[in-house]
Amino acid sequence: MLGTILVAIALLTLSALVAALLTRFDRASLALGTAGSVAACLLGAVATLLALLGGERSAFRGTWSLPLGEPHLALDALSAFFLLCIFVVSGLAAVYARGYLTAYLGRRRLGPAVALFNLLVASMALVVVARDGILFLIAWEIMSFASFFLVTFENDQDEVRRAGMTYLIASQLGAVFLFLLFVLLGRSSGSYDFDRFAAAGGLANTCFVLAVVGFGAKAGFWPFHIWLPEAHSAAPSHVSALMSGVMIKLGIYGLLRTLTFLGPPDAWWSTVLLFVGALSGLAGIVHALAQRDLKRRLAYSSVENMGLIALGVGLGLLGQSRGDALVSFFGYCGALLHVLNHGLMKGLLFHGAGSVIHATGTRSIDSLGGLYRRMPTTASCFLVGSIAICGLPPLNGFAGEWLIYVGAFRGAASFSTAGAVPALAAIPVLGLIGGLAAACFVGAFGLVFLGEPRRKEVRPPHEASLAMRITMRGGALVCIAIGLWPKGALRLVVPALAVLGQSLVPPPDAATPLLAISRLAFVLVLLIVVLALLRSAFLRKREVIPGETWGCGYAAPVARIQYTANSFAQPLLAPFAPVLHVRIDEDGPSGYFPKAARYEEHIGDVAGERFLIPGTRRVLRGLSRLRVIQQGRIQLYVVYIVATLVALLVFELMGAGR
């Protein structure tokens, strides 16, 4: 199957080249680029699904002219699982883009955007099958730069350019840690081949820290997440769906792959990941709840969900370090299942948000409202995604979170105090995150789709195009299918666990609670549908007169009396005020007969505005002192080069003498 995967990557690259060559012909580049992307993703998804279910392993080794590394590619169950996520989410996003990008016809060239999209998908697939450190870093950098140019698609806006630069800086800082990681592993093994990587003792601990920081920056772990809400909100919606759905998951893939090089984990590794997961989950959902921009709310929700995945991986490491295969199974299985589920859920939500923006021209939640009647397909699919991402049965988001809960409860019950405390602490954190997530998406759906429009409409909202509706319906159906049949999804996850540990064998009744709860929830939903149909049948022959909603005594209620994003979230955010970066701008009423007053509350990102940005400014001020060496004289630069070469030669001779 590896050959089929390489054909899919080649087809993506070829279609990217064709779309780039047809830049002057927008419709042709969009049609051909989309066709190539959909065909490649379909081919790759089928091949990886067969490889997962059949347990196939294959590899390829070639040669190249680079002085380091080799083109070593391989497919195992862990790679196949992440490839399946990549191809499914990317295929849906490609179909969505076919309808979404037509709005830019005549305003922007679409060829580069289509080409970069296909190149991004190809590079992500190459990252997952690469088995050489140099090849991995090359594919990683292609992925980073392709996504950077996609984020800056609307580069005439200051906000977009700023978001692009933030993302580029964050991705390159993460790449520095990955470079150090592979250098250490390569020096210890004498090769950059993954099959020869091995580390133990202090080297393993150092590599673990480098992996958490380097891959965590791409995954969006707190506090390395500051690029994520900026980039995801600035990018076109199908790109946001791709980045949030699968690209940030490659940080999880890289971390898991690195763990296979490091031998038995130390106990403190699990504590680090559980702490990072709890912090990312809580900070992400609190900041999501505070957002008035719809896409920024979804982006911060991705930080929260990456925290949930980190909690699962932390429990997996905790079980391995304590010798409990069952805790390890539930932790890793919950994390991997949530990787798949979050990709589908978040892709669906970003596609729904894109349809709203496409129809109304705004991302401001406080400017929206009453869209359910005018955009029923978008609203229904967004509702499915919202219920799923809250982790409620019978949809797919429930399954992964349930397994993480089970792992935490078992660890708290079976470990000694040192192991039980972190597992026990994870339980209330999971509960708090789930409750805040429910409030976050009740607010998002209610404020956008229910009630009345909160502003005078410049143009009447309209339903999304056919391609966009097909994508949303397809994503919603997959979310429902996995929720109703979680055992099928577990069949995809279990083979990947063998790569992480040979002892991770699923218990025979692992899926029984999931199936029971999903069936009960399905019966409940079915009962609600039956009651709704009965109500409709009883009212069919009666006259139904629409009237004004009761306005609590107001004679002439207006849209302004509705809840806003801030007023809905404020009671829930009050306990978290110390960790939020709140800035208030107000002009209070003055005089006996005040004509106007203003109150605005801005909630920033505490990690960025209190720590990372001030720290970056101090570093830049320090580095600015080195400008003295930049004199603009070529002769001086030649002296620098010669001095560097001499220093390296002396260093090498001293090493040879020892």
C-alpha positions as CSV (number, residue, x, y, z in Angstrom):
1,M,0.0,0.0,0.0
2,L,3.0,2.3,0.4
3,G,3.2,2.5,-3.4
4,T,-0.4,3.6,-3.6
5,I,0.2,6.3,-1.0
6,L,3.2,7.6,-2.9
7,V,1.1,7.7,-6.1
8,A,-1.5,9.8,-4.1
9,I,1.3,12.2,-3.0
10,A,2.6,12.4,-6.6
11,L,-0.9,13.1,-7.9
12,L,-1.3,15.9,-5.3
13,T,2.1,17.4,-6.3
14,L,1.3,17.1,-10.0
15,S,-2.1,18.7,-9.6
16,A,-0.5,21.5,-7.6
17,L,1.9,22.1,-10.5
18,V,-0.9,22.2,-13.0
19,A,-2.9,24.6,-10.9
20,A,0.2,26.9,-10.6
21,L,0.8,26.8,-14.3
22,L,-2.8,27.8,-15.0
23,T,-2.7,30.8,-12.7
24,R,-4.1,33.1,-15.4
25,F,-7.2,30.8,-15.8
26,D,-8.9,30.8,-12.4
27,R,-11.8,28.5,-13.2
28,A,-9.5,25.9,-14.9
29,S,-6.9,25.9,-12.1
30,L,-9.7,25.6,-9.5
31,A,-11.4,22.7,-11.3
32,L,-8.3,20.7,-12.2
33,G,-6.6,21.3,-8.8
34,T,-9.8,20.3,-6.9
35,A,-10.2,17.2,-9.1
36,G,-6.6,16.1,-8.5
37,S,-6.9,16.7,-4.8
38,V,-10.2,14.8,-4.4
39,A,-8.9,11.9,-6.5
40,A,-5.6,11.7,-4.6
41,C,-7.4,11.9,-1.2
42,L,-9.9,9.2,-2.2
43,L,-7.1,6.9,-3.4
44,G,-5.0,7.5,-0.3
45,A,-8.0,7.1,2.1
46,V,-8.9,3.7,0.6
47,A,-5.3,2.5,0.6
48,T,-4.7,3.5,4.2
49,L,-8.0,2.0,5.4
50,L,-7.0,-1.3,3.8
51,A,-3.5,-1.1,5.3
52,L,-5.0,-0.4,8.7
53,L,-7.5,-3.3,8.6
54,G,-5.0,-5.7,7.0
55,G,-2.1,-4.9,9.3
56,E,0.2,-4.2,6.3
57,R,3.8,-2.9,6.8
58,S,6.0,-1.8,3.9
59,A,9.1,0.3,3.3
60,F,11.1,1.9,0.6
61,R,14.8,3.0,0.6
62,G,16.4,5.1,-2.1
63,T,19.4,7.3,-2.7
64,W,19.9,11.0,-3.2
65,S,22.8,13.4,-3.6
66,L,22.4,15.1,-0.2
67,P,25.3,14.5,2.1
68,L,23.0,13.5,5.0
69,G,20.1,11.1,5.4
70,E,18.4,9.1,2.8
71,P,14.9,8.9,1.2
72,H,13.6,6.2,3.6
73,L,9.8,5.9,3.6
74,A,7.7,3.4,5.5
75,L,4.1,2.6,6.3
76,D,3.0,1.1,9.6
77,A,-0.3,1.2,11.6
78,L,0.5,4.5,13.3
79,S,1.3,6.2,10.0
80,A,-1.7,4.7,8.3
81,F,-4.0,6.0,11.0
82,F,-2.8,9.6,10.7
83,L,-2.8,9.3,6.9
84,L,-6.4,8.2,7.0
85,C,-7.2,11.4,9.1
86,I,-5.2,13.5,6.6
87,F,-6.9,12.2,3.4
88,V,-10.5,12.2,4.8
89,V,-10.4,15.7,6.2
90,S,-8.4,17.1,3.2
91,G,-10.8,15.5,0.7
92,L,-13.8,17.1,2.4
93,A,-12.0,20.5,2.5
94,A,-11.0,20.2,-1.2
95,V,-14.7,19.7,-2.2
96,Y,-15.7,22.6,0.1
97,A,-13.0,24.9,-1.4
98,R,-14.6,24.3,-4.9
99,G,-17.6,26.3,-3.8
100,Y,-16.0,28.6,-1.3
101,L,-13.3,30.0,-3.5
102,T,-15.7,30.9,-6.3
103,A,-16.6,34.0,-4.3
104,Y,-13.0,35.3,-5.0
105,L,-13.3,35.0,-8.8
106,G,-12.3,38.2,-10.4
107,R,-10.8,39.6,-7.2
108,R,-7.9,37.2,-6.5
109,R,-5.9,34.7,-8.4
110,L,-7.0,31.2,-7.3
111,G,-4.3,29.1,-8.9
112,P,-1.7,29.7,-6.2
113,A,-4.2,29.0,-3.4
114,V,-5.2,25.7,-5.0
115,A,-1.6,24.7,-5.7
116,L,-0.5,25.5,-2.2
117,F,-3.5,23.6,-0.7
118,N,-2.5,20.4,-2.7
119,L,1.1,20.9,-1.7
120,L,0.2,21.2,1.9
121,V,-1.7,17.9,1.8
122,A,1.1,16.2,0.0
123,S,3.7,17.5,2.5
124,M,1.6,16.3,5.5
125,A,1.4,12.8,4.0
126,L,5.1,12.8,3.4
127,V,5.8,13.8,7.0
128,V,3.8,10.8,8.2
129,V,5.6,8.3,6.0
130,A,9.1,9.7,6.3
131,R,11.5,7.5,8.3
132,D,14.7,9.7,8.0
133,G,15.3,12.8,10.1
134,I,16.5,14.9,7.2
135,L,13.6,13.9,5.0
136,F,11.2,14.5,7.9
137,L,12.5,18.0,8.4
138,I,12.3,18.8,4.7
139,A,8.7,17.7,4.5
140,W,7.9,19.5,7.8
141,E,9.3,22.8,6.4
142,I,7.4,22.4,3.1
143,M,4.2,21.9,5.2
144,S,5.0,25.0,7.3
145,F,5.7,27.3,4.4
146,A,2.8,26.1,2.3
147,S,0.4,26.7,5.2
148,F,2.0,30.2,5.8
149,F,1.2,31.3,2.2
150,L,-2.3,29.9,2.6
151,V,-2.9,31.8,5.8
152,T,-1.8,35.0,4.0
153,F,-4.2,34.5,1.1
154,E,-5.9,37.8,1.8
155,N,-2.6,39.6,2.3
156,D,-3.9,43.1,1.6
157,Q,-5.3,43.1,5.2
158,D,-3.0,44.2,8.1
159,E,-4.6,41.6,10.4
160,V,-3.8,38.8,7.9
161,R,-0.2,39.8,7.4
162,R,0.3,40.0,11.2
163,A,-1.2,36.6,11.7
164,G,1.0,35.1,9.0
165,M,4.2,36.5,10.5
166,T,3.2,35.3,14.0
167,Y,2.6,31.8,12.6
168,L,5.8,31.8,10.6
169,I,7.9,32.8,13.6
170,A,6.2,30.3,15.9
171,S,6.7,27.4,13.3
172,Q,10.3,28.2,12.8
173,L,11.0,28.4,16.5
174,G,9.4,25.0,16.9
175,A,11.6,23.7,14.0
176,V,14.7,24.8,15.9
177,F,13.8,22.4,18.7
178,L,13.1,19.6,16.2
179,F,16.5,20.2,14.6
180,L,18.2,19.8,17.9
181,L,16.1,16.7,18.6
182,F,17.2,15.0,15.4
183,V,20.8,16.1,15.8
184,L,21.0,14.5,19.3
185,L,19.3,11.3,18.1
186,G,21.5,11.2,15.0
187,R,24.8,11.7,16.9
188,S,23.9,9.0,19.4
189,S,23.0,6.4,16.7
190,G,25.4,7.5,14.0
191,S,22.5,7.8,11.5
192,Y,19.4,9.8,10.9
193,D,17.4,6.7,10.1
194,F,14.4,6.2,12.4
195,D,15.0,2.5,12.6
196,R,18.4,3.1,14.3
197,F,17.3,5.8,16.7
198,A,17.5,4.9,20.3
199,A,18.0,6.9,23.5
200,A,18.2,6.2,27.2
201,G,18.9,8.0,30.5
202,G,19.6,11.7,30.3
203,L,19.6,11.7,26.5
204,A,16.0,10.3,26.5
205,N,14.9,12.9,29.0
206,T,16.4,15.7,26.9
207,C,14.9,14.4,23.7
208,F,11.5,14.2,25.4
209,V,11.6,17.8,26.4
210,L,12.7,18.9,23.0
211,A,9.9,16.9,21.4
212,V,7.2,18.3,23.7
213,V,8.3,21.9,22.9
214,G,9.1,21.4,19.2
215,F,6.0,19.3,18.3
216,G,3.9,21.1,21.0
217,A,4.4,24.4,19.1
218,K,2.8,22.9,16.0
219,A,0.1,21.1,18.1
220,G,-0.9,24.3,19.8
221,F,-0.1,23.3,23.4
222,W,-0.3,26.2,25.9
223,P,1.7,28.5,25.9
224,F,3.1,27.9,22.4
225,H,-0.4,28.3,21.0
226,I,-0.5,32.0,20.4
227,W,-0.1,31.6,16.6
228,L,-3.1,29.3,16.3
229,P,-6.1,31.7,16.9
230,E,-4.4,34.3,14.7
231,A,-3.7,32.0,11.8
232,H,-6.9,30.0,11.9
233,S,-9.1,33.1,12.0
234,A,-7.1,34.8,9.2
235,A,-7.0,31.8,6.8
236,P,-9.8,30.9,4.3
237,S,-12.3,28.6,6.1
238,H,-11.3,25.5,4.1
239,V,-7.7,26.1,5.1
240,S,-8.7,26.6,8.7
241,A,-10.5,23.3,8.6
242,L,-7.4,21.6,7.2
243,M,-5.0,23.2,9.6
244,S,-7.1,22.7,12.7
245,G,-8.4,19.3,11.6
246,V,-5.2,17.6,10.7
247,M,-2.1,19.8,10.5
248,I,-1.8,20.5,14.2
249,K,-2.4,16.7,14.8
250,L,1.0,16.1,13.2
251,G,2.5,17.6,16.3
252,I,0.8,14.7,18.2
253,Y,2.1,12.2,15.5
254,G,5.6,13.6,15.9
255,L,5.5,13.3,19.7
256,L,4.2,9.7,19.6
257,R,6.7,8.7,17.0
258,T,9.5,10.2,19.1
259,L,8.3,8.2,22.1
260,T,9.0,5.0,20.2
261,F,12.7,6.0,20.0
262,L,13.1,6.7,23.7
263,G,12.5,3.4,25.4
264,P,10.5,2.9,28.7
265,P,9.1,6.3,29.8
266,D,10.1,7.9,33.1
267,A,7.3,8.6,35.5
268,W,7.7,12.4,35.3
269,W,7.0,12.4,31.5
270,S,3.4,11.6,32.1
271,T,3.1,14.3,34.8
272,V,4.5,16.9,32.3
273,L,2.0,15.9,29.6
274,L,-0.9,15.7,32.0
275,F,-0.1,19.2,33.3
276,V,0.3,20.6,29.7
277,G,-2.9,18.9,28.7
278,A,-4.9,20.3,31.7
279,L,-3.4,23.8,31.2
280,S,-4.1,23.8,27.4
281,G,-7.6,22.4,27.8
282,L,-8.7,24.9,30.5
283,A,-7.0,27.9,29.0
284,G,-8.2,27.1,25.5
285,I,-11.9,26.7,26.4
286,V,-11.9,29.8,28.7
287,H,-10.4,31.9,26.0
288,A,-12.8,30.4,23.4
289,L,-15.8,31.3,25.6
290,A,-14.5,34.9,25.7
291,Q,-14.3,35.4,21.9
292,R,-16.7,37.5,19.9
293,D,-15.1,36.4,16.6
294,L,-16.6,33.1,15.4
295,K,-13.4,31.7,13.9
296,R,-11.3,32.7,16.8
297,R,-13.7,30.9,19.1
298,L,-13.3,27.7,17.0
299,A,-9.5,28.2,17.0
300,Y,-9.2,28.4,20.8
301,S,-11.5,25.4,21.0
302,S,-8.8,23.5,19.0
303,V,-6.3,24.4,21.8
304,E,-8.7,22.9,24.3
305,N,-9.0,19.7,22.3
306,M,-5.3,19.4,21.8
307,G,-5.2,19.6,25.6
308,L,-7.6,16.7,25.8
309,I,-5.4,14.6,23.5
310,A,-2.4,15.5,25.6
311,L,-4.3,14.3,28.7
312,G,-4.9,11.0,26.9
313,V,-1.2,10.6,25.9
314,G,-0.2,11.5,29.5
315,L,-2.4,8.7,30.8
316,G,-0.9,6.3,28.3
317,L,2.6,7.2,29.5
318,L,1.4,6.9,33.1
319,G,0.1,3.4,32.5
320,Q,3.4,2.4,30.8
321,S,5.6,3.8,33.5
322,R,3.5,2.1,36.2
323,G,3.2,-1.2,34.3
324,D,-0.6,-1.1,33.9
325,A,-1.4,-1.9,30.3
326,L,-5.1,-1.3,30.7
327,V,-4.6,2.4,31.8
328,S,-2.1,2.8,29.0
329,F,-4.6,1.3,26.5
330,F,-7.5,3.6,27.5
331,G,-5.2,6.7,27.5
332,Y,-3.6,6.1,24.1
333,C,-6.8,4.8,22.5
334,G,-8.8,7.8,23.8
335,A,-6.2,10.2,22.5
336,L,-5.9,8.7,19.0
337,L,-9.7,8.3,18.7
338,H,-10.1,12.0,19.6
339,V,-7.5,12.9,16.9
340,L,-9.8,11.4,14.3
341,N,-13.0,12.7,15.9
342,H,-11.7,16.2,16.4
343,G,-10.5,16.4,12.8
344,L,-14.0,15.6,11.6
345,M,-15.8,17.8,14.1
346,K,-13.6,20.8,13.7
347,G,-13.6,20.5,9.9
348,L,-17.4,20.5,10.0
349,L,-17.5,23.6,12.3
350,F,-15.0,25.6,10.3
351,H,-16.9,24.8,7.1
352,G,-20.1,26.0,8.8
353,A,-18.4,29.1,10.0
354,G,-17.1,29.7,6.4
355,S,-20.6,29.4,5.1
356,V,-21.9,32.0,7.6
357,I,-19.0,34.4,6.7
358,H,-19.6,33.7,3.0
359,A,-23.3,34.6,3.4
360,T,-23.1,37.5,5.8
361,G,-19.7,39.0,5.2
362,T,-18.9,39.1,9.0
363,R,-17.2,36.9,11.6
364,S,-18.5,38.9,14.6
365,I,-20.9,36.9,16.7
366,D,-22.5,40.1,18.0
367,S,-23.5,41.1,14.5
368,L,-25.2,37.8,13.7
369,G,-28.4,36.0,14.7
370,G,-31.5,34.4,13.3
371,L,-29.7,32.5,10.5
372,Y,-31.4,29.2,11.1
373,R,-34.4,30.1,9.0
374,R,-32.3,31.3,6.1
375,M,-29.5,28.8,6.2
376,P,-31.1,25.6,7.5
377,T,-28.4,23.2,6.1
378,T,-25.6,25.2,7.5
379,A,-27.4,25.6,10.9
380,S,-28.2,21.9,11.1
381,C,-24.7,20.7,10.3
382,F,-23.2,23.3,12.7
383,L,-25.5,22.0,15.4
384,V,-24.3,18.4,14.8
385,G,-20.7,19.7,15.0
386,S,-21.4,21.7,18.2
387,I,-23.0,18.7,20.0
388,A,-20.2,16.4,18.9
389,I,-17.4,18.7,20.1
390,C,-19.1,19.1,23.5
391,G,-18.5,15.3,23.9
392,L,-22.2,14.4,24.1
393,P,-23.6,11.1,22.9
394,P,-24.7,9.8,20.4
395,L,-22.1,11.7,18.4
396,N,-18.4,10.9,17.8
397,G,-16.8,13.4,20.2
398,F,-18.1,11.4,23.2
399,A,-16.2,8.2,22.4
400,G,-12.6,9.5,22.7
401,E,-13.4,11.5,25.9
402,W,-15.2,8.6,27.5
403,L,-12.1,6.4,27.0
404,I,-9.9,9.0,28.6
405,Y,-12.3,9.2,31.5
406,V,-12.1,5.4,31.9
407,G,-8.3,5.5,31.9
408,A,-8.3,8.2,34.5
409,F,-10.7,6.4,36.8
410,R,-8.9,3.1,36.5
411,G,-5.5,4.8,37.2
412,A,-6.9,6.6,40.3
413,A,-8.3,3.4,41.6
414,S,-5.4,1.0,40.9
415,F,-2.2,3.0,41.3
416,S,-0.4,3.9,44.5
417,T,-0.5,7.5,45.7
418,A,2.2,8.8,43.5
419,G,0.4,7.5,40.4
420,A,-3.1,7.9,41.5
421,V,-2.9,11.7,42.2
422,P,-2.2,12.8,38.6
423,A,-4.8,10.4,37.3
424,L,-7.3,11.6,39.9
425,A,-6.6,15.2,39.1
426,A,-7.4,14.6,35.5
427,I,-11.0,13.7,36.3
428,P,-12.3,17.1,37.5
429,V,-10.3,18.8,34.8
430,L,-12.0,16.7,32.1
431,G,-15.4,17.5,33.7
432,L,-14.7,21.3,33.9
433,I,-13.5,21.4,30.3
434,G,-16.6,19.5,29.2
435,G,-18.9,21.9,31.0
436,L,-17.3,25.0,29.7
437,A,-17.2,23.5,26.2
438,A,-21.0,22.9,26.3
439,A,-21.5,26.5,27.4
440,C,-19.1,27.8,24.7
441,F,-21.0,26.0,21.8
442,V,-24.5,26.6,23.2
443,G,-23.5,30.3,23.0
444,A,-21.9,30.0,19.5
445,F,-24.9,28.2,18.0
446,G,-27.6,30.2,19.8
447,L,-26.1,33.6,19.2
448,V,-25.4,32.9,15.5
449,F,-28.4,30.9,14.4
450,L,-31.2,31.6,16.8
451,G,-33.0,34.8,17.9
452,E,-33.2,37.8,15.5
453,P,-30.5,39.5,13.4
454,R,-28.4,41.9,15.6
455,R,-27.7,44.4,12.8
456,K,-29.3,45.8,9.8
457,E,-28.6,43.5,6.9
458,V,-26.7,45.0,4.0
459,R,-27.4,41.9,2.0
460,P,-29.9,39.1,2.8
461,P,-28.0,35.9,4.0
462,H,-28.2,33.0,1.6
463,E,-27.6,29.3,1.9
464,A,-24.2,27.9,1.0
465,S,-23.4,26.6,-2.5
466,L,-24.0,22.9,-3.5
467,A,-20.3,21.9,-3.0
468,M,-20.2,23.5,0.4
469,R,-23.5,21.9,1.5
470,I,-22.4,18.4,0.3
471,T,-19.2,18.8,2.4
472,M,-21.0,19.8,5.5
473,R,-23.6,17.0,5.1
474,G,-20.9,14.4,4.5
475,G,-18.9,15.6,7.6
476,A,-22.1,15.5,9.7
477,L,-23.0,12.0,8.6
478,V,-19.6,10.7,9.5
479,C,-19.8,12.3,12.9
480,I,-23.1,10.6,13.5
481,A,-22.0,7.2,12.1
482,I,-18.9,7.1,14.4
483,G,-21.0,8.1,17.4
484,L,-23.6,5.3,16.7
485,W,-20.9,2.7,15.9
486,P,-17.8,3.5,18.0
487,K,-16.6,-0.1,17.8
488,G,-15.9,0.5,14.1
489,A,-13.7,3.5,14.9
490,L,-11.9,1.5,17.6
491,R,-10.9,-1.1,14.9
492,L,-9.0,1.7,13.2
493,V,-7.3,2.9,16.4
494,V,-6.2,-0.4,17.9
495,P,-3.6,-1.4,15.2
496,A,-1.8,1.9,15.8
497,L,-1.4,1.1,19.5
498,A,0.8,-1.9,18.7
499,V,3.4,0.6,17.5
500,L,3.4,2.4,20.8
501,G,3.7,-0.8,22.9
502,Q,3.3,-4.5,22.3
503,S,1.3,-5.0,25.5
504,L,-1.5,-2.6,24.5
505,V,-4.0,-5.3,23.8
506,P,-7.7,-4.2,24.0
507,P,-9.8,-5.8,26.6
508,P,-12.7,-7.9,25.0
509,D,-15.3,-5.6,26.5
510,A,-13.6,-2.2,25.7
511,A,-16.4,-1.0,23.4
512,T,-19.4,-2.4,25.4
513,P,-20.0,0.8,27.5
514,L,-19.6,3.0,24.5
515,L,-22.1,1.0,22.5
516,A,-24.6,0.9,25.4
517,I,-24.5,4.7,26.0
518,S,-24.6,5.4,22.2
519,R,-27.6,3.2,21.8
520,L,-29.4,4.8,24.8
521,A,-28.7,8.2,23.3
522,F,-29.9,7.1,19.9
523,V,-33.2,5.9,21.5
524,L,-33.6,9.3,23.2
525,V,-33.0,11.1,19.9
526,L,-35.4,8.8,18.1
527,L,-38.0,9.5,20.8
528,I,-37.6,13.2,20.3
529,V,-38.0,12.8,16.6
530,V,-41.2,10.8,17.0
531,L,-42.6,13.4,19.4
532,A,-41.8,16.2,16.9
533,L,-43.5,14.2,14.1
534,L,-46.6,13.7,16.3
535,R,-46.7,17.4,17.2
536,S,-46.5,18.2,13.5
537,A,-49.3,15.8,12.7
538,F,-51.6,17.2,15.4
539,L,-51.0,20.8,14.3
540,R,-51.4,20.1,10.6
541,K,-55.1,20.7,10.6
542,R,-55.0,23.6,13.0
543,E,-54.3,27.2,12.3
544,V,-50.9,28.3,13.7
545,I,-50.5,32.0,14.0
546,P,-47.0,33.4,14.4
547,G,-46.6,36.2,16.9
548,E,-44.0,38.3,18.6
549,T,-41.7,36.6,21.2
550,W,-42.6,37.7,24.7
551,G,-40.3,40.6,25.5
552,C,-40.5,40.4,29.3
553,G,-42.9,43.4,29.5
554,Y,-41.3,45.5,26.7
555,A,-43.9,46.9,24.4
556,A,-41.6,47.1,21.4
557,P,-38.7,44.6,21.8
558,V,-35.7,45.2,19.6
559,A,-32.7,43.0,18.6
560,R,-30.4,44.9,20.9
561,I,-32.0,43.4,24.0
562,Q,-30.7,39.9,23.1
563,Y,-27.7,38.4,24.7
564,T,-24.4,39.2,23.2
565,A,-21.3,36.9,23.3
566,N,-19.9,38.9,26.3
567,S,-23.1,39.0,28.3
568,F,-23.7,35.3,27.8
569,A,-20.1,34.3,28.8
570,Q,-19.5,36.9,31.6
571,P,-20.9,34.9,34.5
572,L,-18.9,31.9,33.5
573,L,-15.7,33.8,32.9
574,A,-15.8,35.7,36.2
575,P,-14.0,33.0,38.2
576,F,-11.2,33.0,35.6
577,A,-10.7,36.8,35.6
578,P,-7.2,36.5,37.2
579,V,-5.9,34.4,34.2
580,L,-7.5,36.5,31.5
581,H,-5.8,39.6,30.1
582,V,-8.8,42.0,30.2
583,R,-8.5,45.6,29.0
584,I,-11.4,47.9,29.4
585,D,-12.1,51.1,27.3
586,E,-14.9,53.2,28.6
587,D,-16.2,56.7,28.3
588,G,-18.7,57.0,31.1
589,P,-21.8,59.2,31.1
590,S,-21.1,62.8,32.3
591,G,-23.3,65.8,33.0
592,Y,-26.9,65.9,34.0
593,F,-28.2,64.9,30.6
594,P,-25.5,62.6,29.1
595,K,-25.8,62.1,25.3
596,A,-23.6,59.1,25.0
597,A,-21.6,56.5,26.9
598,R,-19.3,53.7,25.8
599,Y,-18.0,50.6,27.4
600,E,-15.8,48.0,25.6
601,E,-14.1,45.0,27.1
602,H,-11.1,43.4,25.2
603,I,-9.9,40.0,26.3
604,G,-6.4,39.2,25.1
605,D,-4.3,36.1,25.4
606,V,-2.5,36.0,28.7
607,A,0.3,33.8,27.4
608,G,1.1,36.1,24.5
609,E,0.5,39.5,26.0
610,R,2.0,38.9,29.4
611,F,4.8,36.5,28.7
612,L,5.8,35.6,25.2
613,I,5.4,39.0,23.5
614,P,7.2,41.0,26.2
615,G,9.9,38.3,26.3
616,T,10.3,38.4,22.5
617,R,10.7,42.2,22.6
618,R,13.4,42.0,25.2
619,V,15.3,39.4,23.1
620,L,15.0,41.6,20.0
621,R,16.3,44.6,21.9
622,G,19.3,42.5,23.0
623,L,19.9,41.2,19.5
624,S,19.7,44.7,18.1
625,R,23.1,45.4,19.7
626,L,24.7,42.9,17.4
627,R,23.9,45.2,14.4
628,V,27.3,46.7,14.9
629,I,28.8,43.8,12.9
630,Q,26.6,44.6,9.9
631,Q,28.7,47.3,8.2
632,G,27.6,46.8,4.6
633,R,31.2,46.1,3.4
634,I,31.8,42.9,1.4
635,Q,35.4,42.8,2.5
636,L,34.4,42.6,6.1
637,Y,31.9,39.8,5.4
638,V,34.6,37.8,3.7
639,V,36.7,38.2,6.8
640,Y,33.8,36.8,8.9
641,I,33.6,33.8,6.6
642,V,37.3,33.1,6.7
643,A,37.4,33.4,10.5
644,T,34.5,31.0,10.8
645,L,36.2,28.4,8.6
646,V,39.4,28.7,10.5
647,A,37.6,28.3,13.8
648,L,35.8,25.2,12.5
649,L,39.0,23.7,11.2
650,V,40.8,24.3,14.6
651,F,37.8,22.7,16.4
652,E,37.9,19.7,14.1
653,L,41.7,19.2,14.5
654,M,41.4,19.4,18.3
655,G,38.7,16.8,18.2
656,A,40.8,14.5,16.0
657,G,43.8,15.0,18.3
658,R,41.8,13.8,21.3
